[in-house]
Amino acid sequence: MLIHPWDAALDNAEWRDWLASTDRFGVLAVNNVDPGQAPVLVPTHFTVADDELLIHLARPNPVWPHLEAAAEVRIAVIGDYTYIPGHWRPKAGVPDEDGVPTSYYASVQFICRPTIIDDSHGKVAILRSQLADFQPEGRHAEVTEGQDPYGRMLPGIRGVRLAVERVEAKFKYDDANPAEHRERVIGRLEERDRGLDAGAANQQRRRLSAIGDWRARRADS
């Protein structure tokens, strides 16, 4: 993923806070065992557990032979994205129609070392962690080996522990442009208010407050 200096996360806390505000749903990307074929992509929820990501997938999922052969995989999350028309982004002193369109988005990508979990005890631990993450209010049956409903379903899934080796985080919200440019786009996003415009506007406003004038900040550093 291309990350310009002005798009980079300010620190680890920024991407962690953003990720915590999402549904932690992404795409698992695994190299195909046949290099002439496309990579295998699997949409999935995942749970962050210290330096690991936890997932489970159905045993019939076609990803398994590719995952078993993989030394590294990637999970990518994208959110707060929107299209910015060119006429919102003209440079100072040029006609609106000469502005160049762009996309705004936030993305966090994890490069991980996978370990497949097939023993029942290990799968129970993953399911319990995921239920605590996504359904903290409880109101679900106990996940226990040999006890319905989950016990009889355990053979039908495989767990995966993904040891995080590095993280790439990007917040693409025109931070290299002057503050007045970004403020103008925030207003346009709030006025249009469709799709994920509100989320994109919030991210741009947050970054503007944290960074200010990026070029001036770089010159002072």
C-alpha positions as CSV (number, residue, x, y, z in Angstrom):
1,M,0.0,0.0,0.0
2,L,1.4,3.4,-1.0
3,I,1.6,5.7,2.0
4,H,2.8,9.2,1.5
5,P,4.3,10.9,4.5
6,W,1.2,13.1,4.9
7,D,-1.1,10.0,4.8
8,A,0.8,8.1,7.5
9,A,-0.7,7.4,10.9
10,L,0.6,9.8,13.5
11,D,1.4,7.0,15.9
12,N,0.2,3.5,16.7
13,A,-2.6,4.9,18.9
14,E,-4.2,6.5,15.9
15,W,-4.8,3.4,13.9
16,R,-5.6,1.4,17.0
17,D,-8.3,3.9,18.0
18,W,-9.7,3.9,14.5
19,L,-9.8,0.2,14.3
20,A,-11.5,-0.1,17.7
21,S,-14.3,2.1,16.2
22,T,-14.9,-0.2,13.3
23,D,-16.6,-3.6,13.1
24,R,-13.2,-5.2,12.6
25,F,-14.2,-6.7,9.4
26,G,-11.7,-7.1,6.6
27,V,-10.3,-9.2,3.8
28,L,-7.8,-11.9,4.4
29,A,-5.5,-12.1,1.4
30,V,-3.5,-15.3,0.8
31,N,-1.1,-16.1,-2.1
32,N,-2.4,-18.8,-4.4
33,V,-0.4,-22.0,-4.4
34,D,-0.5,-21.7,-8.2
35,P,1.4,-18.5,-8.9
36,G,-0.4,-18.1,-12.2
37,Q,-3.7,-17.8,-10.4
38,A,-5.1,-14.9,-8.5
39,P,-4.6,-14.5,-4.8
40,V,-7.4,-16.0,-2.6
41,L,-9.5,-13.3,-0.7
42,V,-11.7,-14.1,2.2
43,P,-14.0,-11.5,3.9
44,T,-14.1,-12.1,7.6
45,H,-14.4,-10.6,11.0
46,F,-11.3,-10.8,13.2
47,T,-10.5,-10.2,16.8
48,V,-7.4,-8.3,18.0
49,A,-5.7,-10.1,20.9
50,D,-2.5,-8.4,21.9
51,D,-0.1,-9.2,19.0
52,E,-2.4,-11.7,17.3
53,L,-5.5,-11.6,15.2
54,L,-8.0,-14.4,15.7
55,I,-10.4,-15.8,13.1
56,H,-12.3,-18.9,12.3
57,L,-13.6,-20.2,9.0
58,A,-15.7,-23.0,7.7
59,R,-13.8,-26.2,7.0
60,P,-15.1,-26.3,3.4
61,N,-13.6,-22.9,2.7
62,P,-11.3,-23.2,-0.4
63,V,-8.6,-21.0,1.3
64,W,-7.1,-23.9,3.4
65,P,-4.5,-25.4,1.0
66,H,-3.3,-21.9,0.2
67,L,-3.2,-20.8,3.9
68,E,-1.4,-24.0,4.9
69,A,1.4,-23.1,2.4
70,A,1.6,-19.5,3.3
71,A,4.4,-18.0,5.3
72,E,2.8,-14.6,5.4
73,V,-0.8,-13.4,4.8
74,R,-2.4,-10.0,4.9
75,I,-5.6,-8.7,6.5
76,A,-6.9,-5.4,5.1
77,V,-9.5,-3.1,6.6
78,I,-10.9,-0.1,4.8
79,G,-13.4,2.5,6.1
80,D,-14.6,6.1,6.1
81,Y,-14.1,6.2,2.4
82,T,-15.7,8.5,-0.2
83,Y,-15.3,10.0,-3.6
84,I,-14.2,13.6,-3.8
85,P,-15.2,15.3,-7.1
86,G,-12.6,17.3,-8.9
87,H,-14.6,20.6,-8.7
88,W,-14.2,20.4,-4.9
89,R,-10.4,20.4,-5.2
90,P,-9.2,23.1,-7.5
91,K,-5.9,24.7,-6.6
92,A,-6.0,28.4,-5.7
93,G,-6.6,30.6,-8.7
94,V,-7.7,27.9,-11.2
95,P,-11.2,27.1,-12.4
96,D,-13.2,24.6,-10.5
97,E,-13.4,22.2,-13.5
98,D,-9.6,22.0,-13.5
99,G,-9.6,20.3,-10.1
100,V,-8.6,16.7,-9.9
101,P,-10.8,14.1,-8.2
102,T,-9.6,11.8,-5.5
103,S,-10.7,9.2,-3.0
104,Y,-10.6,9.6,0.8
105,Y,-10.2,6.5,3.0
106,A,-8.7,5.0,6.1
107,S,-7.0,1.6,5.8
108,V,-5.1,-0.6,8.2
109,Q,-3.3,-3.6,6.9
110,F,-1.8,-6.4,9.0
111,I,1.0,-8.6,7.6
112,C,0.8,-11.8,9.7
113,R,2.3,-15.3,10.2
114,P,-0.6,-17.8,10.2
115,T,-1.0,-20.8,12.5
116,I,-4.0,-23.1,11.8
117,I,-5.8,-24.4,14.9
118,D,-7.6,-27.7,14.6
119,D,-7.7,-29.0,18.2
120,S,-11.1,-28.4,19.9
121,H,-9.6,-26.7,22.9
122,G,-7.8,-24.1,20.7
123,K,-11.0,-23.5,18.6
124,V,-13.0,-23.0,21.8
125,A,-10.5,-20.4,23.0
126,I,-10.8,-18.5,19.7
127,L,-14.6,-18.6,19.7
128,R,-14.8,-17.4,23.3
129,S,-12.5,-14.5,22.5
130,Q,-14.5,-13.5,19.4
131,L,-17.8,-13.7,21.3
132,A,-16.4,-11.5,24.1
133,D,-15.2,-9.1,21.5
134,F,-18.3,-8.8,19.2
135,Q,-21.1,-9.8,21.7
136,P,-19.9,-8.3,25.0
137,E,-23.5,-8.2,26.3
138,G,-23.4,-12.0,26.4
139,R,-26.8,-13.7,25.8
140,H,-25.2,-16.7,24.1
141,A,-24.7,-20.3,25.0
142,E,-21.4,-21.3,26.6
143,V,-18.8,-22.4,24.1
144,T,-17.8,-25.8,25.5
145,E,-16.4,-29.0,23.9
146,G,-19.1,-31.7,23.8
147,Q,-21.9,-29.3,24.7
148,D,-24.5,-28.0,22.2
149,P,-24.9,-25.8,20.3
150,Y,-21.2,-25.0,19.7
151,G,-19.7,-28.4,20.7
152,R,-21.3,-30.2,17.8
153,M,-20.3,-27.4,15.4
154,L,-16.6,-27.4,16.3
155,P,-15.6,-30.1,13.7
156,G,-17.1,-27.9,11.0
157,I,-14.6,-25.0,11.5
158,R,-10.9,-24.4,11.7
159,G,-9.3,-21.6,13.7
160,V,-6.4,-19.4,12.7
161,R,-4.1,-17.4,14.9
162,L,-2.4,-14.6,12.9
163,A,0.8,-13.4,14.6
164,V,1.2,-9.7,13.5
165,E,4.6,-9.0,12.1
166,R,4.0,-5.5,10.9
167,V,1.2,-3.0,10.4
168,E,0.6,-0.5,7.6
169,A,-1.8,2.3,8.3
170,K,-3.0,5.1,6.0
171,F,-5.4,8.0,6.4
172,K,-5.8,9.7,3.0
173,Y,-7.6,13.0,3.7
174,D,-5.7,15.6,1.7
175,D,-3.5,16.5,4.6
176,A,-0.8,17.9,2.3
177,N,-3.2,20.6,1.2
178,P,-3.7,23.9,3.0
179,A,-6.1,24.0,6.0
180,E,-8.6,26.1,4.2
181,H,-8.8,23.6,1.4
182,R,-9.6,20.8,3.8
183,E,-12.1,22.9,5.7
184,R,-13.9,23.6,2.4
185,V,-14.0,19.9,1.6
186,I,-15.3,19.0,5.1
187,G,-18.2,21.5,4.5
188,R,-18.9,19.9,1.1
189,L,-19.0,16.4,2.6
190,E,-21.3,17.4,5.4
191,E,-23.6,19.1,2.8
192,R,-23.7,16.1,0.5
193,D,-24.0,13.6,3.4
194,R,-24.4,10.4,1.5
195,G,-22.8,7.0,2.1
196,L,-19.8,7.4,4.3
197,D,-19.4,11.1,3.9
198,A,-20.0,11.9,7.5
199,G,-17.3,9.4,8.6
200,A,-14.8,10.8,6.0
201,A,-15.6,14.4,7.2
202,N,-15.0,13.4,10.8
203,Q,-11.6,11.8,9.9
204,Q,-10.5,14.8,7.9
205,R,-11.5,17.2,10.7
206,R,-9.7,15.0,13.3
207,R,-6.5,14.9,11.2
208,L,-6.7,18.7,10.5
209,S,-7.0,19.4,14.2
210,A,-4.0,17.0,15.0
211,I,-1.8,18.1,12.1
212,G,-2.7,21.6,11.2
213,D,-0.7,22.8,8.2
214,W,1.4,19.8,7.2
215,R,3.8,21.7,5.0
216,A,4.6,24.2,7.7
217,R,4.9,21.4,10.3
218,R,7.4,19.6,8.0
219,A,9.4,22.8,7.5
220,D,9.7,23.3,11.3
221,S,10.7,19.7,12.0
